Amino acid sequence: MNKFSDFSEEKATLEGKKIGIDNILNCEIIVNDFRITKSKFENKENDNCLTIQIILNEEKRVVFTGSGVLMKQIEKYKSQLPFISTIKKVNNYYTLS
């Protein structure tokens, strides 16, 4: 008998309790996984939502953001996952550093 996980095209849900991005600014985190999906909120700049699974203080958490800069950075470096980083706010956008 086949296992659903062997043939499913759906990605597993990202585990972790939700945490606001402002609560992790300038903190060292492990970026563990991510998903980019269609946002349920209307946004003039971006129709997508980035869900990032992080590890903070040895606990899995998830962060939701519409940040286009973070989406581009994480997509560009996805082959390096997991990696250690810090999310910083520069003027009116978020960036990995």
N, C-alpha and C positions, 0 to 999 in steps of 0.2 A: 504494500500500500504506500502511496506517495505521501510525503509530508508537505503541508501547505507551504512551509518556509522554503522548500526546495524549488517550487515553481512560481511562487508569488512574485509579481513585479512591484508590489507595494513595499516601501521601505518601512522598517520597524520604527515605532514611535520613539522619539527621543525622551529618555527618562530624566526625571528631575523636577524639583519644585521650582516654580516660576520665581524669578528675581528680576527686579527692574534694572535697566542698564545703568542708571545713575548710582545704584548701590554697589556697582563693581568698578566704577571709574578709578583709574590709577592703581588698581589692585592686580597683582600677578595672578593669572588664571591659566588653566590648561584648556585650550580649545580642543574639544574631543570630537565633535561631529557637528553637522549643520544640515538644514533644509532650506530651500528657497521655494516659496509657494505664492500663489496669488493672494494678495491681501484682501481682507474683508472690509478694510477701510479705504475710502477714496483719498487719493493723494495725487496732487498735480505733478509731482516729480517722479514718482515711482509707484507702480502697481503691485509690487512684490513685497513679501514679508520674509525676513531672514529669522530663522529660529536657530540659535546657537546652543549646543549642549556644552557646558563648561564644567570644569571641576574646580571648586573653590573650597579651600579648607577641607580637602578630602571628601567633599560631598558633591554629587552630581546636581547641577542646576540648569535651567533653561532660560534663555534671554530672547525676547522678541524685539525686533527693530525693523524699521523701514529704511535704514541707512544704506544708501546706494554705495557709498565709499566702502563700508564694511562688506557688503555683498561682493563687490569687485575684488577686494583683497582676499577674502576667504575663498572665493572661486579660483583665483589665481594660484593660491598656495595650498589647495586642497590635497595635493599629493604629499604634503608634508605633515598632515594630521596624524596623530595629535601633536600640538606644539604649545609651548609656553609663550604667553603674550600679556600685554596690558592694553586695555581700551582707554584711550584718552579722548577728551573733547577739545577740539581745536576750533575756536570761533563757534560756528553753528553746525559742525559735523563731527562725527565720531571716526576714529582711526585706530588701527592696531599699531602697536609699537613694541 
